[in-house]
Amino acid sequence: MRLLLVFLLAACCFLPATVDGASRQAIAEITGLTGEAQRLSDGVDGMVSVARGGMIYPGDEIVVSENGKINLYYMTDGHMFTLYGPAEMRFEKSGEDSVGDDDIISLLRGRLSALIKSLGGVSSGWSLETPSAVVGVRGTRFQLVVSEDGSSMVAVEEGRVYLSGEDGGVELGAGQESEVDMGGGPRRARRYQHGAKELAVRWQLERRKRMVEQAGPRMAQIKRRLKSHEAELRRNQTVINALLSKQVPRQMKAYEDALRAGSKRRASTAAAALKRSLTAARANFLEIQRLKRQGRNAVKTAGYLVGADPALQEEREGVLRGLRNRAKMLGRLEAEAREKFLEIRKRIRARRRLIDAVDKREGR
């Protein structure tokens, strides 16, 4: 019975906590810097210049200037990144007490050289997000480039990478590359003839040349994508509301009734059902967080497109208005979900203390 309570507590403890700068745990160290780079932190106004030896925290966004370069050592796993400017990268966490695999890195634009280590001979499952793709890696060395129009290109030097877009994915081995545009799937894997770094630089320059002529269609694509995300968010909201407002309270009552009646079998069945519901709610909540990140990335891309074609400024303002309205809806949803989960966790912990006291009194 105690083990079931531990499982239920674990299922409840996924909501991201709000922490202040003093209590945040650093996740990366700046080991080298050429040119200029700045950091934008959650809850802090304005950009702050960074220097070698500085730390990166969850919620930080790093901006590297034109011709700049920054080297990062990821303290959790020993992974190493080199970010070439102009570039922007954001670091986040998906959970309250999570470390390592729950870290989320988004490359918003620029070129990244990455060395993802295998730990103890076991491949480390890692992923990076871009406005157009998710790059899943398994102990590898690769080049990743994100153009200002949101498209992405990966060239693998060692190991394997799985590149996925909204319309499918492709696995890449050493010596292979692929690219993906916003809203589409990756091109089939193909071998590159020259070095991965040279390929990445050339691809980035070619994309910049095409920016002006493609800025208008790309902005229209972003608007369609955000409209589709709106429908997905509403579906997730409906599922979470049904679980936390109806199904979970009903299962919680069945679980407590079984405990009061002294029926371990009924309590075990009710606890298993409650755990499944909490796991489903967690999955939907994490999907909402993913859609939020994609929305923020879309705003960044819209800003780059305006830089290429100032006539798109009004279109970008429309995108921003839509995202602000969606942010209000998500804020309400997260607050309601947090309140319900904290109440459930409080009740489960109270029940665990009661069982521990009974076990102690009876000498078990």
C-alpha positions in Angstrom: 0.0 0.0 0.0 2.8 2.4 0.8 4.3 1.7 -2.7 1.0 2.7 -4.3 1.0 6.0 -2.4 4.6 6.7 -3.6 3.5 6.1 -7.2 0.5 8.5 -6.8 2.7 11.2 -5.3 5.2 10.9 -8.1 2.4 11.2 -10.7 1.2 14.4 -9.0 4.6 16.1 -8.8 5.1 17.1 -12.5 3.8 20.7 -12.6 6.5 23.3 -13.1 7.3 25.3 -10.0 7.9 29.0 -10.0 11.4 29.7 -8.6 13.4 32.8 -8.0 16.8 33.4 -9.3 18.5 32.7 -6.0 17.1 29.1 -5.8 17.6 28.2 -9.4 20.2 25.5 -10.2 22.7 26.2 -13.0 22.5 23.8 -15.9 25.4 25.0 -18.1 28.6 26.9 -17.9 30.1 29.3 -20.5 33.5 27.9 -21.2 34.5 30.2 -24.0 33.3 33.5 -25.7 34.4 35.3 -28.8 32.6 38.6 -29.6 29.5 39.6 -27.7 26.7 37.5 -26.2 23.8 38.5 -23.9 21.4 36.7 -21.6 17.7 37.3 -21.1 16.3 35.6 -18.0 12.7 34.9 -16.9 11.5 37.5 -14.5 14.3 40.0 -15.3 13.9 43.1 -17.5 16.5 43.6 -20.2 19.5 41.8 -21.6 22.6 41.2 -19.5 26.1 40.7 -21.0 27.7 37.3 -20.3 31.3 36.3 -19.9 33.5 33.2 -19.8 32.8 31.3 -16.5 29.2 32.6 -16.3 26.3 30.2 -15.6 23.2 29.4 -17.6 19.9 28.7 -15.7 16.5 27.3 -16.7 14.5 30.0 -18.4 17.6 31.8 -19.8 17.8 32.8 -23.4 21.3 33.4 -25.0 21.7 35.8 -27.8 25.0 35.7 -29.7 26.0 38.7 -31.9 27.0 38.6 -35.6 30.3 36.8 -35.9 30.2 35.9 -32.2 30.8 32.4 -30.8 30.0 30.9 -27.4 31.1 27.6 -25.9 28.8 25.9 -23.4 29.4 22.9 -21.1 26.2 21.2 -20.1 26.8 20.4 -16.4 24.2 17.7 -16.1 25.6 15.3 -18.6 28.9 16.8 -19.8 27.6 17.6 -23.3 29.3 20.4 -25.2 27.8 23.0 -27.5 29.3 25.8 -29.7 26.8 28.4 -30.8 27.8 30.7 -33.7 26.2 34.1 -34.1 23.9 35.6 -35.0 22.1 33.0 -32.9 19.5 32.6 -30.2 19.0 29.6 -27.9 16.7 29.1 -25.0 17.0 26.7 -22.0 14.0 25.3 -20.1 12.8 22.6 -17.8 9.6 20.6 -18.3 9.1 19.6 -14.6 9.3 20.7 -11.0 12.3 18.7 -9.8 13.5 17.4 -13.1 17.1 17.4 -14.3 18.9 15.9 -17.3 16.5 14.4 -19.8 13.7 16.8 -18.8 15.8 19.7 -19.9 14.5 21.4 -23.1 16.8 23.3 -25.4 15.4 25.4 -28.3 17.6 26.7 -31.0 15.6 29.7 -32.4 18.1 30.7 -35.1 21.8 30.3 -35.9 24.3 27.4 -36.1 25.1 25.0 -33.4 27.9 22.4 -33.2 27.0 19.8 -30.7 28.8 16.8 -29.0 26.3 14.7 -27.1 28.1 12.1 -25.0 27.2 8.5 -24.3 27.1 8.0 -20.5 28.8 4.8 -19.3 28.6 3.2 -22.7 24.8 3.9 -22.8 23.5 6.3 -25.4 22.0 9.4 -23.8 18.6 10.2 -25.2 18.5 13.9 -25.9 16.5 16.2 -28.0 16.7 19.8 -29.2 13.8 21.8 -30.6 13.7 24.3 -33.4 10.7 26.3 -34.9 10.4 23.5 -37.5 11.7 20.3 -36.0 12.7 18.1 -33.1 16.3 16.7 -33.2 16.6 13.5 -31.2 20.2 12.4 -30.6 21.8 9.3 -29.2 25.4 10.0 -28.3 26.6 11.9 -31.3 28.4 14.8 -32.9 26.4 17.0 -35.4 25.8 20.4 -36.9 22.4 22.0 -36.5 21.4 25.2 -38.4 18.2 27.1 -38.0 17.5 29.8 -40.6 15.6 33.0 -39.9 12.7 31.6 -41.9 12.3 28.8 -39.3 13.7 25.9 -41.5 16.3 23.6 -40.0 19.2 21.5 -41.3 21.2 18.7 -39.6 24.5 17.2 -40.7 25.7 14.2 -38.6 29.4 13.7 -38.1 29.2 10.7 -35.6 26.5 8.6 -34.2 22.8 8.9 -35.2 20.2 11.6 -35.2 16.4 11.4 -35.6 15.1 14.5 -37.3 11.3 15.0 -37.1 8.9 17.7 -38.4 5.2 18.0 -38.3 4.9 15.6 -41.2 7.1 12.6 -40.4 10.7 12.0 -39.5 14.0 10.5 -40.8 16.9 8.8 -39.1 20.4 10.1 -40.1 23.7 8.3 -39.7 27.3 9.6 -39.8 27.9 11.4 -43.1 24.3 12.1 -43.8 22.2 15.3 -43.7 18.6 16.4 -44.1 16.5 19.6 -43.8 12.9 20.4 -42.9 10.7 23.5 -43.4 8.1 24.8 -41.0 4.9 22.7 -41.2 6.5 20.0 -43.3 8.5 16.8 -42.9 12.2 16.3 -43.4 13.7 15.6 -46.8 15.1 12.0 -47.2 18.6 11.4 -45.8 21.4 12.0 -48.2 25.2 11.9 -47.9 27.2 15.1 -48.0 30.4 15.3 -49.9 32.3 17.9 -47.9 32.7 18.6 -44.2 29.6 19.0 -42.0 30.7 22.5 -40.8 31.2 23.7 -44.4 27.9 22.3 -45.4 26.1 24.1 -42.5 27.7 27.4 -43.3 26.8 27.2 -47.0 23.2 26.1 -46.3 22.8 29.1 -43.8 24.1 31.6 -46.4 21.8 30.2 -49.1 18.8 30.4 -46.9 19.5 34.0 -46.0 19.6 34.9 -49.7 16.1 33.4 -50.2 14.6 35.2 -47.2 13.2 38.3 -48.9 11.3 36.4 -51.7 10.0 33.8 -49.2 9.1 36.1 -46.3 5.5 36.6 -47.2 4.6 32.9 -47.8 6.4 32.0 -44.6 4.4 34.5 -42.5 1.2 33.1 -43.9 2.4 29.6 -43.0 3.1 30.7 -39.4 -0.5 32.1 -39.1 -2.0 28.8 -40.4 0.2 26.8 -38.0 -0.8 28.9 -35.0 -4.5 28.5 -35.9 -4.0 24.7 -36.0 -2.2 24.8 -32.6 -5.2 26.7 -31.2 -7.5 23.8 -32.0 -5.0 21.3 -30.4 -4.8 23.4 -27.3 -8.5 23.4 -26.9 -8.6 19.6 -27.2 -6.0 19.3 -24.5 -7.8 21.7 -22.3 -11.0 19.7 -22.6 -9.2 16.5 -21.7 -7.5 18.0 -18.7 -10.7 19.6 -17.4 -12.6 16.3 -17.7 -9.8 14.4 -15.9 -9.2 16.8 -13.0 -12.7 18.1 -12.5 -14.6 14.8 -12.8 -12.7 11.6 -13.2 -9.8 12.2 -10.7 -12.0 13.4 -7.8 -14.3 10.4 -8.3 -11.4 8.0 -8.3 -9.9 9.8 -5.3 -13.1 9.3 -3.3 -13.2 5.6 -4.3 -9.6 5.2 -3.1 -10.3 6.9 0.3 -13.5 4.9 0.8 -11.6 1.7 0.2 -8.9 2.7 2.7 -11.5 3.6 5.3 -13.2 0.2 4.7 -9.9 -1.6 5.1 -10.2 -3.2 1.7 -6.7 -3.4 0.3 -7.9 -5.0 -3.0 -10.4 -2.2 -3.7 -7.8 0.4 -2.6 -5.2 -1.1 -5.0 -7.6 -1.1 -7.9 -8.7 2.5 -7.2 -5.1 3.7 -6.8 -4.1 2.1 -10.1 -7.0 3.8 -11.9 -6.1 7.2 -10.3 -2.5 6.8 -11.3 -3.6 6.2 -15.0 -5.7 9.4 -14.9 -2.9 11.5 -13.4 -0.5 10.1 -16.0 -2.9 11.0 -18.8 -3.3 14.5 -17.4 0.4 14.9 -17.2 0.8 13.9 -20.9 -1.8 16.5 -21.9 -0.2 19.2 -19.8 3.3 18.5 -21.3 1.7 18.7 -24.8 0.3 22.1 -23.9 3.8 23.2 -22.7 5.2 22.0 -26.1 2.6 24.0 -28.0 3.4 27.1 -25.9 7.1 26.8 -26.8 6.3 26.4 -30.5 4.1 29.5 -30.3 6.9 31.5 -28.8 9.3 30.2 -31.4 6.9 31.3 -34.1 6.9 34.8 -32.8 10.7 34.9 -33.0 10.6 33.7 -36.6 7.9 36.3 -37.4 10.3 38.9 -36.1 13.1 37.7 -38.3 10.8 37.7 -41.4 9.9 41.4 -40.7 13.6 42.1 -40.7 13.7 40.7 -44.2 10.5 42.4 -45.4 9.3 45.4 -43.2 6.0 45.3 -45.1 5.1 42.3 -43.0 5.1 44.3 -39.7 1.2 44.3 -39.6 1.1 40.6 -40.2 3.5 40.1 -37.3 1.3 42.2 -35.0 -1.6 39.9 -35.9 0.4 36.9 -34.9 1.3 38.6 -31.6 -2.3 39.5 -30.8 -3.4 35.9 -31.4 -0.6 34.6 -29.1 -1.4 37.0 -26.3 -5.0 35.9 -26.3 -3.9 32.2 -26.2 -1.5 33.0 -23.4 -4.4 34.3 -21.2 -6.3 31.0 -21.8 -3.2 28.9 -21.0 -2.6 30.9 -17.9 -6.1 30.1 -16.6 -5.7 26.5 -17.5 -2.3 26.1 -15.8 -3.6 27.9 -12.6 -6.6 25.6 -12.4 -4.6 22.5 -13.1 -2.0 23.4 -10.5 -4.6 24.1 -7.8 -6.3 20.7 -8.4 -3.1 18.8 -8.4 -1.8 20.4 -5.3 -5.1 19.5 -3.5 -4.8 15.9 -4.7 -1.2 15.7 -3.6 -2.1 17.1 -0.2 -4.8 14.5 0.3 -2.5 11.7 -0.7 0.3 12.8 1.6 -2.2 13.1 4.5 -3.4 9.6 3.8 0.3 8.3 3.7 1.0 9.9 7.1 -2.0 8.2 8.5 -1.0 4.8 7.2 2.6 5.3 8.5 1.2 6.2 11.9 -1.0 3.0 12.0 1.9 0.9 10.8 4.2 2.3 13.6 1.6 1.8 16.3 1.0 -1.8 15.2 4.8 -2.4 14.9 4.8 -3.1 11.1 
